[in-house]
């Protein structure tokens, strides 16, 4: 047999073609060296398909037994890193099928009955992504737990709440951290929704039009755990859409992008807070680097890099949307380009969540059972920063409203009081009562409790407010939701 004949036989469509594919085209069109990570999903899908083919009498039981045996050998070889991935075989699917045929002969050739690589790859990516979403959901729980652990220790720590990065009102540091817990809890909800739509079976749609074989697609869906909330099989209902749909990948990338945006916002704050101008926190040395020429520096490389990687993940989302926007039905080779951005998005998000969970909450010391090396809080610096910005000005306005003054008039009175405090370079709470009464005679001694930082904090006790009582209630809610109680 000639070399050309050998090349042609290695291709699934070779009988139609008069010459082998060029080496350049092989390299350009091959995906095996990045899509081989789908091997477990590919084998799981193939085993479910084979079991159904045998149950339907489409292949013999003996063929099914041989397929199962061959797949077990392939699994062992891949896990032991002795599987020979071949560029000539293009992708993970043909590599596994070719090796199966080598091992079990004609039974391996019968496996592809009633399916196409189009529905096969769509199934593999969905199965793989479903498992990755489960992992990401666990990592989101861990990050929320880390934030809650730090928050619990800092309920009574007062820091400046900012708008426009200007000191606005006093807030509890714990309250601030719980804002991120809320963000990440919404991310978890989004991933749950994405998982539901990802967990639907395309297999059996074949190339684009379905198949003439009597497949039981619902049986395959049950075998693969592709079921809805009620336990009913979740099967893609239109064969054209089944093989060409990549909404689930785009949805996942959108959810991942938003999650990374939340990470990036938190990163920006961590970077500001650990700078000398703020000095609110320290993060453990293992998450920082030094300068090559300035020995005094500790650079917040991890949050800075996460901020940068957010752009990378958002870029992948834009790439996937652009990939799909001009495609006619049904499957097109363009869709091979969905995997690298999707894989990188998953890897980036998982790595980021892992490292942030440890950076915030610390690392578990197996000897003591305690976490060590998380965020260190400088409560003194935070409180000093609040005092610089007349953060209780709104409290004075609210005090005057309760005395009967319309809010807009109270706002004007307080503006004059702040102006006086600024000129004397003192806080509002340091202005003598006689001076405050010049702005409004209804002001009495009890105003100083109102103007105190902790008085301001405790006053905001409406649901969702920053009062310590509310913050503790929210902590209990989150702990119950995350099964930390």
TORTORMI-422137 format. One record per residue (C-alpha): residue number from 0; residue in three letters; y, x, z. Coordinates in Angstrom, 1 decimal, decimal comma, m for minus. Each point is the difference from the previous one (the first is absolute). Layout:
N
NUM  ALA  Y  X  Z;
...
//
This chain:
485
0  UNK  0,0  0,0  0,0;
1  UNK  3,4  1,4  m1,0;
2  UNK  2,9  0,6  2,5;
3  UNK  1,9  m2,8  m1,6;
4  UNK  m2,9  m2,4  0,5;
5  UNK  m0,2  1,1  3,6;
6  UNK  3,7  m0,7  0,4;
7  UNK  m0,3  m3,4  m1,7;
8  UNK  m2,9  m1,0  2,2;
9  UNK  2,0  0,6  3,1;
10  UNK  2,5  m2,7  m1,0;
11  UNK  m0,8  m3,6  0,7;
12  UNK  1,3  m1,1  m3,5;
13  UNK  m1,2  3,1  m2,0;
14  UNK  m2,1  m1,7  m2,7;
15  UNK  3,1  m1,4  m1,7;
16  UNK  1,8  3,3  m0,4;
17  UNK  m0,4  2,7  m2,6;
18  UNK  1,4  2,9  2,1;
19  UNK  0,2  0,9  3,7;
20  UNK  3,2  m0,4  2,0;
21  UNK  2,2  3,1  0,0;
22  UNK  0,2  2,1  3,1;
23  UNK  3,7  m0,8  0,3;
24  UNK  m0,6  m3,7  m0,2;
25  UNK  m2,8  0,3  2,6;
26  UNK  2,4  1,7  2,4;
27  UNK  2,7  m2,5  m0,7;
28  UNK  m2,1  m3,1  0,4;
29  UNK  m2,3  1,1  2,8;
30  UNK  0,5  m1,4  3,4;
31  UNK  m3,1  1,3  1,8;
32  UNK  1,7  2,7  2,0;
33  UNK  2,2  m2,6  1,8;
34  UNK  m2,0  m3,2  m0,2;
35  UNK  m3,1  1,5  1,4;
36  UNK  1,3  m1,0  3,4;
37  UNK  m1,1  m3,5  m1,1;
38  UNK  m3,7  1,0  0,1;
39  UNK  m1,0  m2,0  3,1;
40  UNK  1,6  m3,1  m1,4;
41  UNK  m1,6  0,6  m3,4;
42  UNK  m3,4  0,3  1,5;
43  UNK  0,5  m3,0  2,3;
44  UNK  1,1  m2,1  m2,9;
45  UNK  m2,9  1,2  m2,2;
46  UNK  m2,6  m0,8  2,8;
47  UNK  1,4  m3,5  0,5;
48  UNK  0,0  m0,5  m3,8;
49  UNK  m3,6  1,3  m0,3;
50  UNK  m1,2  m2,2  2,8;
51  UNK  1,5  m3,1  m1,6;
52  UNK  m1,5  1,0  m3,5;
53  UNK  m3,4  0,2  1,6;
54  UNK  0,4  m3,3  1,9;
55  UNK  1,1  m1,7  m3,2;
56  UNK  m3,0  1,4  m1,9;
57  UNK  2,2  2,0  m2,4;
58  UNK  m1,6  3,3  1,0;
59  UNK  m3,5  0,5  1,5;
60  UNK  m0,4  0,5  3,8;
61  UNK  m1,5  3,4  m0,8;
62  UNK  3,2  1,0  m1,8;
63  UNK  2,0  m1,1  3,1;
64  UNK  m2,2  2,1  2,3;
65  UNK  0,5  3,0  m2,2;
66  UNK  3,8  m0,5  m0,2;
67  UNK  0,2  m0,2  3,8;
68  UNK  m2,1  3,2  0,3;
69  UNK  2,1  1,8  m2,6;
70  UNK  3,3  m1,0  1,7;
71  UNK  m1,3  1,2  3,3;
72  UNK  m0,7  3,4  m1,5;
73  UNK  3,5  0,1  m1,7;
74  UNK  1,6  m1,0  3,3;
75  UNK  m1,8  2,9  1,8;
76  UNK  1,1  2,4  m2,8;
77  UNK  3,6  m1,0  0,1;
78  UNK  0,1  0,1  3,8;
79  UNK  m1,5  3,5  0,0;
80  UNK  2,5  1,1  m2,7;
81  UNK  m2,7  0,9  m2,5;
82  UNK  0,7  m2,8  m2,6;
83  UNK  1,0  1,5  m3,3;
84  UNK  3,1  m1,9  m1,2;
85  UNK  0,4  0,4  m3,8;
86  UNK  3,3  m0,1  m1,9;
87  UNK  m2,0  m1,2  m3,1;
88  UNK  m1,0  m3,1  1,9;
89  UNK  3,7  m1,0  0,4;
90  UNK  m0,1  m1,9  3,3;
91  UNK  m1,8  m0,7  3,2;
92  UNK  m1,8  m3,0  m1,5;
93  UNK  m1,6  1,8  m2,9;
94  UNK  m0,8  3,1  2,1;
95  UNK  m2,0  m2,1  2,5;
96  UNK  m1,7  m2,1  m2,7;
97  UNK  m1,0  3,1  m2,0;
98  UNK  m1,5  1,6  3,1;
99  UNK  m1,8  m3,2  0,9;
100  UNK  m1,5  m0,2  m3,4;
101  UNK  m1,2  3,7  0,3;
102  UNK  m1,7  m0,9  3,3;
103  UNK  m1,6  m3,4  m0,8;
104  UNK  0,0  m0,3  m3,8;
105  UNK  0,3  m3,4  m1,6;
106  UNK  0,7  m1,8  3,2;
107  UNK  3,3  1,9  0,2;
108  UNK  0,9  m1,1  m3,5;
109  UNK  m0,6  m3,6  1,0;
110  UNK  2,5  0,1  2,9;
111  UNK  2,9  m0,6  m2,3;
112  UNK  m1,4  m3,3  m1,3;
113  UNK  2,6  m2,7  0,3;
114  UNK  3,0  2,2  0,9;
115  UNK  2,5  2,3  m1,5;
116  UNK  1,9  3,0  1,3;
117  UNK  3,0  m2,3  m0,1;
118  UNK  m1,2  m2,4  2,7;
119  UNK  m1,9  2,9  1,7;
120  UNK  3,1  2,1  0,6;
121  UNK  2,0  m3,0  1,1;
122  UNK  m2,7  m0,8  2,6;
123  UNK  m0,2  3,7  1,1;
124  UNK  3,8  0,3  0,6;
125  UNK  0,1  m3,3  1,9;
126  UNK  m3,0  1,0  2,2;
127  UNK  1,5  3,4  0,7;
128  UNK  3,5  m1,3  0,7;
129  UNK  m1,3  m2,7  2,3;
130  UNK  m1,6  2,7  2,3;
131  UNK  3,2  2,1  m0,2;
132  UNK  2,1  m3,0  1,1;
133  UNK  m2,3  m0,5  3,0;
134  UNK  0,6  3,6  0,9;
135  UNK  3,7  m0,3  m0,4;
136  UNK  0,0  m3,1  2,1;
137  UNK  m1,6  2,0  2,8;
138  UNK  2,5  2,8  m0,3;
139  UNK  2,9  m2,5  0,2;
140  UNK  m1,5  m1,3  3,2;
141  UNK  m0,1  3,5  1,4;
142  UNK  3,6  0,7  m0,9;
143  UNK  1,1  m3,3  1,6;
144  UNK  m1,9  1,0  3,1;
145  UNK  1,7  3,4  0,2;
146  UNK  3,4  m1,6  m0,3;
147  UNK  m0,9  m2,5  2,7;
148  UNK  m1,2  2,8  2,4;
149  UNK  3,3  1,8  m0,3;
150  UNK  2,0  m3,3  0,2;
151  UNK  m1,8  m1,0  3,3;
152  UNK  1,3  3,2  1,7;
153  UNK  3,6  m0,6  m1,2;
154  UNK  0,8  m3,6  0,5;
155  UNK  3,0  0,7  2,3;
156  UNK  1,3  3,0  m2,0;
157  UNK  3,3  m1,0  m1,6;
158  UNK  1,0  1,3  m3,4;
159  UNK  2,7  m0,9  m2,5;
160  UNK  m0,9  m2,7  m2,5;
161  UNK  1,8  0,8  m3,3;
162  UNK  1,4  m1,9  m2,9;
163  UNK  1,4  2,1  m2,8;
164  UNK  m1,2  2,9  2,1;
165  UNK  2,9  m0,8  2,4;
166  UNK  m0,7  m0,7  3,7;
167  UNK  m0,3  m3,8  0,2;
168  UNK  m1,7  m1,3  3,2;
169  UNK  m2,4  1,4  2,6;
170  UNK  m3,6  m0,6  m0,6;
171  UNK  m3,2  1,0  1,7;
172  UNK  m1,8  2,9  m1,7;
173  UNK  m3,2  m2,0  0,3;
174  UNK  1,6  m2,8  m1,8;
175  UNK  1,0  2,3  m2,8;
176  UNK  m3,5  1,3  m0,3;
177  UNK  m1,4  m3,5  m0,1;
178  UNK  2,1  m0,8  m3,0;
179  UNK  m2,3  2,4  m1,9;
180  UNK  m3,1  m1,6  1,5;
181  UNK  1,3  m3,2  m1,5;
182  UNK  0,3  1,7  m3,4;
183  UNK  m3,4  1,5  0,1;
184  UNK  m1,6  m3,3  1,1;
185  UNK  1,5  m1,7  m3,1;
186  UNK  m1,4  2,9  m2,0;
187  UNK  m3,4  m0,8  1,5;
188  UNK  0,4  m3,7  m1,0;
189  UNK  0,8  1,0  m3,5;
190  UNK  m3,0  2,3  m0,4;
191  UNK  m2,2  m2,9  1,3;
192  UNK  1,4  m2,2  m2,7;
193  UNK  m0,5  2,7  m2,7;
194  UNK  m3,6  0,6  1,2;
195  UNK  m0,8  m3,7  m0,4;
196  UNK  1,1  0,1  m3,7;
197  UNK  m1,6  3,3  m0,6;
198  UNK  m3,4  m1,2  1,4;
199  UNK  m0,9  m2,0  m3,1;
200  UNK  m2,8  0,8  m2,5;
201  UNK  0,7  0,8  m3,6;
202  UNK  m3,6  1,1  m0,7;
203  UNK  m1,7  m2,3  m2,5;
204  UNK  3,1  m0,4  m2,1;
205  UNK  m1,5  2,8  m2,2;
206  UNK  2,3  1,4  m2,6;
207  UNK  2,4  m2,9  m0,1;
208  UNK  m1,8  m3,3  m0,9;
209  UNK  m2,8  m0,3  2,5;
210  UNK  m3,7  0,5  m1,0;
211  UNK  m2,8  m2,0  m1,5;
212  UNK  m2,4  1,2  2,8;
213  UNK  m0,5  m2,6  2,9;
214  UNK  1,8  2,1  2,6;
215  UNK  0,5  m1,3  3,6;
216  UNK  3,4  1,4  0,6;
217  UNK  0,3  m1,8  3,4;
218  UNK  m3,2  1,7  1,2;
219  UNK  1,6  3,4  m0,8;
220  UNK  3,2  m0,9  1,7;
221  UNK  m1,9  m0,9  3,2;
222  UNK  m2,0  3,2  m0,1;
223  UNK  3,2  2,0  m0,3;
224  UNK  1,8  m1,9  2,7;
225  UNK  2,5  m1,4  m2,5;
226  UNK  0,5  m3,3  1,8;
227  UNK  2,9  m2,1  1,1;
228  UNK  1,0  m0,9  3,6;
229  UNK  m2,6  m2,8  0,0;
230  UNK  m2,8  2,3  m1,1;
231  UNK  m0,1  m1,4  m3,6;
232  UNK  m0,4  2,4  m2,9;
233  UNK  3,3  1,2  m1,4;
234  UNK  m0,5  0,5  m3,7;
235  UNK  2,7  0,6  m2,7;
236  UNK  m0,1  m3,2  m2,0;
237  UNK  1,3  1,1  m3,4;
238  UNK  m1,8  2,8  m1,8;
239  UNK  3,1  1,2  m1,9;
240  UNK  2,0  0,2  3,2;
241  UNK  m2,9  1,5  2,0;
242  UNK  m0,2  3,2  m2,1;
243  UNK  3,8  0,4  m0,6;
244  UNK  1,5  m0,9  3,3;
245  UNK  1,5  2,7  2,1;
246  UNK  2,3  m2,2  2,1;
247  UNK  m2,0  1,0  3,1;
248  UNK  0,8  3,7  m0,6;
249  UNK  3,7  m0,8  m0,5;
250  UNK  0,1  m2,3  3,1;
251  UNK  m1,7  2,7  2,0;
252  UNK  2,5  2,6  m1,2;
253  UNK  2,9  m2,4  0,8;
254  UNK  m1,3  m0,5  3,5;
255  UNK  m0,5  3,8  0,4;
256  UNK  3,5  0,7  m1,3;
257  UNK  1,5  m2,4  2,5;
258  UNK  m2,1  1,6  2,8;
259  UNK  1,2  3,4  m1,1;
260  UNK  3,6  m1,3  0,0;
261  UNK  m0,5  m0,9  3,7;
262  UNK  m1,4  3,4  0,7;
263  UNK  3,0  1,5  m1,9;
264  UNK  2,5  m2,0  2,1;
265  UNK  m1,7  1,1  3,2;
266  UNK  0,0  3,6  m1,4;
267  UNK  3,7  m0,1  m0,5;
268  UNK  0,6  m1,0  3,6;
269  UNK  m2,4  2,6  1,4;
270  UNK  1,8  2,6  m2,1;
271  UNK  3,4  m1,1  1,4;
272  UNK  m1,2  m0,4  3,5;
273  UNK  m1,5  3,4  0,3;
274  UNK  3,1  1,7  m1,5;
275  UNK  2,3  1,9  2,5;
276  UNK  2,7  m2,5  m0,7;
277  UNK  m2,1  m2,8  1,5;
278  UNK  m2,7  1,7  2,1;
279  UNK  m1,7  m3,3  0,8;
280  UNK  m3,6  1,2  m0,5;
281  UNK  m2,2  2,9  m0,6;
282  UNK  m3,2  0,0  m2,1;
283  UNK  m2,8  2,4  0,7;
284  UNK  0,2  3,5  m1,6;
285  UNK  m3,1  m0,6  m2,1;
286  UNK  2,0  m2,5  m2,1;
287  UNK  2,9  2,3  m0,6;
288  UNK  0,6  3,3  m1,8;
289  UNK  2,4  2,9  0,5;
290  UNK  2,6  1,5  m2,3;
291  UNK  m0,6  3,2  m1,9;
292  UNK  3,4  1,5  1,0;
293  UNK  1,2  m2,2  2,9;
294  UNK  m2,3  0,6  3,0;
295  UNK  1,6  m2,7  2,2;
296  UNK  m1,0  m2,9  m2,3;
297  UNK  m2,8  m2,6  0,3;
298  UNK  m0,1  m2,0  m3,2;
299  UNK  m1,4  m3,6  m0,1;
300  UNK  m2,1  0,7  m3,0;
301  UNK  m2,5  m2,8  0,5;
302  UNK  2,5  m2,9  0,1;
303  UNK  2,0  1,7  m2,8;
304  UNK  m3,1  0,3  m2,2;
305  UNK  m1,0  m3,6  0,7;
306  UNK  3,5  m1,1  m1,0;
307  UNK  m0,6  2,0  m3,3;
308  UNK  m3,5  m1,4  m0,5;
309  UNK  1,4  m3,5  0,1;
310  UNK  1,7  0,7  m3,3;
311  UNK  m3,4  1,1  m1,4;
312  UNK  m1,8  m3,2  1,1;
313  UNK  2,8  m2,2  m1,3;
314  UNK  m0,1  2,0  m3,3;
315  UNK  m3,7  m0,8  m0,3;
316  UNK  0,8  m3,7  0,4;
317  UNK  2,5  0,2  m2,8;
318  UNK  m2,5  1,9  m2,1;
319  UNK  m2,7  m2,7  0,5;
320  UNK  2,4  m2,9  m0,8;
321  UNK  1,1  1,9  m3,2;
322  UNK  m3,6  0,7  m0,9;
323  UNK  m0,8  m3,7  m0,1;
324  UNK  3,1  m1,5  m1,4;
325  UNK  m0,8  0,3  m3,8;
326  UNK  m3,8  m0,4  0,0;
327  UNK  m1,5  m2,9  m2,0;
328  UNK  m3,2  m1,5  1,2;
329  UNK  m2,6  1,2  0,8;
330  UNK  m1,0  3,5  1,1;
331  UNK  1,9  3,0  m1,5;
332  UNK  m0,5  3,7  0,6;
333  UNK  3,4  0,1  1,6;
334  UNK  m1,7  m1,3  3,1;
335  UNK  m1,6  3,3  0,6;
336  UNK  3,4  1,1  1,1;
337  UNK  m0,1  m2,4  3,0;
338  UNK  m2,3  2,2  2,1;
339  UNK  1,9  3,2  0,7;
340  UNK  3,2  m1,7  1,3;
341  UNK  m2,1  m2,5  2,0;
342  UNK  m2,2  2,8  1,4;
343  UNK  3,0  2,1  0,9;
344  UNK  1,8  m3,0  1,6;
345  UNK  m3,0  m0,6  2,2;
346  UNK  m0,4  3,6  1,0;
347  UNK  3,7  0,4  0,7;
348  UNK  0,3  m3,1  2,1;
349  UNK  m3,2  0,8  2,0;
350  UNK  1,1  3,6  0,8;
351  UNK  3,5  m1,2  0,9;
352  UNK  m1,2  m2,7  2,4;
353  UNK  m2,4  2,4  1,7;
354  UNK  2,5  2,7  0,6;
355  UNK  2,8  m2,4  1,2;
356  UNK  m2,4  m1,6  2,4;
357  UNK  m0,7  3,3  1,6;
358  UNK  3,6  1,3  m0,3;
359  UNK  1,3  m3,1  1,8;
360  UNK  m2,7  m0,6  2,6;
361  UNK  m1,5  3,4  0,5;
362  UNK  m3,6  1,3  m0,3;
363  UNK  m2,8  m1,1  2,4;
364  UNK  m1,0  2,7  2,4;
365  UNK  m3,8  m0,5  0,4;
366  UNK  0,0  1,7  3,4;
367  UNK  2,7  m2,3  1,6;
368  UNK  m0,4  m3,1  m2,2;
369  UNK  3,8  0,0  m0,4;
370  UNK  2,1  0,4  m3,1;
371  UNK  2,2  3,1  m0,1;
372  UNK  2,7  1,4  m2,3;
373  UNK  1,7  m3,2  m1,3;
374  UNK  3,7  m0,8  m0,1;
375  UNK  1,9  1,4  3,0;
376  UNK  3,0  m2,2  0,9;
377  UNK  3,4  1,3  1,3;
378  UNK  1,3  m3,1  1,8;
379  UNK  3,1  1,8  1,2;
380  UNK  1,1  0,9  m3,5;
381  UNK  m0,6  m3,5  m1,2;
382  UNK  2,1  m1,5  2,8;
383  UNK  2,8  2,5  m0,5;
384  UNK  0,1  m1,0  m3,7;
385  UNK  0,3  m3,7  0,8;
386  UNK  3,1  0,7  2,2;
387  UNK  1,8  1,6  m2,9;
388  UNK  0,3  m3,1  m2,2;
389  UNK  1,2  m2,8  2,3;
390  UNK  m3,3  m1,6  m0,4;
391  UNK  0,7  m2,8  2,5;
392  UNK  3,1  m1,3  m1,8;
393  UNK  m1,9  m3,0  m1,2;
394  UNK  m1,1  m0,7  3,6;
395  UNK  3,7  m0,1  1,0;
396  UNK  0,7  m2,5  m2,8;
397  UNK  m2,9  m2,2  1,1;
398  UNK  1,3  0,2  3,6;
399  UNK  3,4  m1,3  m1,1;
400  UNK  m1,6  m2,8  m2,1;
401  UNK  m1,9  m1,1  3,1;
402  UNK  3,4  m0,1  1,7;
403  UNK  1,2  m2,5  m2,6;
404  UNK  1,6  2,2  m2,7;
405  UNK  m1,0  m0,7  m3,6;
406  UNK  m2,1  2,8  m1,4;
407  UNK  2,5  1,1  m2,6;
408  UNK  2,7  0,3  2,6;
409  UNK  m2,4  1,8  2,3;
410  UNK  m0,8  2,4  m2,9;
411  UNK  3,7  0,8  m0,3;
412  UNK  0,5  0,6  3,7;
413  UNK  m3,0  2,4  0,1;
414  UNK  1,4  1,9  m3,0;
415  UNK  3,2  0,7  2,0;
416  UNK  m2,1  1,0  3,1;
417  UNK  m2,1  2,4  m2,1;
418  UNK  3,2  1,5  m1,5;
419  UNK  1,3  0,6  3,6;
420  UNK  m3,3  1,6  1,0;
421  UNK  0,1  2,2  m3,0;
422  UNK  3,5  1,2  0,7;
423  UNK  m1,0  0,8  3,6;
424  UNK  m3,3  1,6  m1,2;
425  UNK  m2,0  m2,2  2,4;
426  UNK  m2,7  m2,6  m0,3;
427  UNK  0,8  m3,7  0,3;
428  UNK  m1,8  m0,1  3,3;
429  UNK  2,3  2,8  1,2;
430  UNK  3,3  m1,9  m0,6;
431  UNK  1,5  m1,3  3,3;
432  UNK  m0,2  m3,7  0,6;
433  UNK  3,8  m0,3  m0,1;
434  UNK  0,1  1,5  m3,5;
435  UNK  m2,8  m2,4  m1,2;
436  UNK  1,9  m2,9  1,5;
437  UNK  3,1  0,9  m2,1;
438  UNK  m2,1  m1,0  m3,0;
439  UNK  m1,2  m3,2  1,6;
440  UNK  0,7  m1,3  3,5;
441  UNK  m3,4  m1,7  0,3;
442  UNK  m1,8  3,3  0,3;
443  UNK  m1,4  0,6  3,5;
444  UNK  m2,0  2,6  1,8;
445  UNK  m3,3  m1,3  m1,3;
446  UNK  0,9  1,4  m3,4;
447  UNK  m1,2  3,4  1,0;
448  UNK  m3,6  m1,2  0,3;
449  UNK  0,4  m1,5  m3,5;
450  UNK  1,4  3,3  m1,3;
451  UNK  m2,8  2,1  1,4;
452  UNK  m2,7  1,2  m2,4;
453  UNK  m2,8  m1,6  2,0;
454  UNK  2,0  m3,2  0,5;
455  UNK  0,5  m0,2  m3,7;
456  UNK  m3,7  0,7  m0,6;
457  UNK  m1,3  m2,7  2,5;
458  UNK  2,5  m2,6  m1,3;
459  UNK  m1,7  m0,1  m3,4;
460  UNK  m3,1  m2,0  1,2;
461  UNK  m0,4  m2,4  m2,9;
462  UNK  m3,3  0,0  m1,8;
463  UNK  m0,2  3,3  m2,0;
464  UNK  3,0  1,5  1,9;
465  UNK  0,2  3,5  1,5;
466  UNK  m0,1  m1,0  3,7;
467  UNK  m2,8  1,8  1,8;
468  UNK  m1,6  m3,3  0,9;
469  UNK  m0,2  m1,0  m3,6;
470  UNK  m1,2  3,5  m1,1;
471  UNK  m2,8  m0,1  2,5;
472  UNK  m1,0  m3,5  m1,2;
473  UNK  m0,1  1,4  m3,6;
474  UNK  m2,0  2,9  1,1;
475  UNK  m2,6  m2,3  1,5;
476  UNK  0,0  m2,1  m3,2;
477  UNK  m0,7  3,1  m2,1;
478  UNK  m2,6  1,3  2,3;
479  UNK  m1,8  m3,3  0,0;
480  UNK  0,2  m0,1  m3,8;
481  UNK  m1,3  3,6  m0,3;
482  UNK  m2,6  m0,5  2,8;
483  UNK  1,6  2,6  2,3;
484  UNK  m0,2  m2,2  3,1;
//
